Amino acid sequence: MYRIVTENKDQDVIKKIFRRWFCDYTMYNAVGCWKGSEEDSLVIEIEGQSRSCVEGIARDIKSENNQESVLVQEILTSCVFV
């Protein structure tokens, strides 16, 4: 599973990015801190995609939000659809 953590600037734009990549995701709102400043954040979890796909999505989000960086976490897990 991958997790992207980014500033919550425009969720509609971020959703459009995921549609372009044909990627399923779970998105939730959070509060984060970047360089000592609190900000509204989005946490986006992605299952079943390649690292290169997720990094491409993160680069698109970074560009659209004019951010210095976007956090991508790779989390070892197993899951099953029931």
SULFENGI-V29241 format. One record per run of one state. SS is the DSSP state (~ for helix, > for strand, _ for the rest). FROM is the first residue (numbers start at 1). TO is the last residue. If there is no record, write none. Layout:
ss;from;to
SS;FROM;TO
SS;FROM;TO
This chain:
ss;from;to
_;1;1
>;2;7
_;8;10
~;11;20
_;21;25
>;26;34
_;35;36
>;37;46
_;47;50
~;51;65
_;66;70
>;71;74
_;75;82
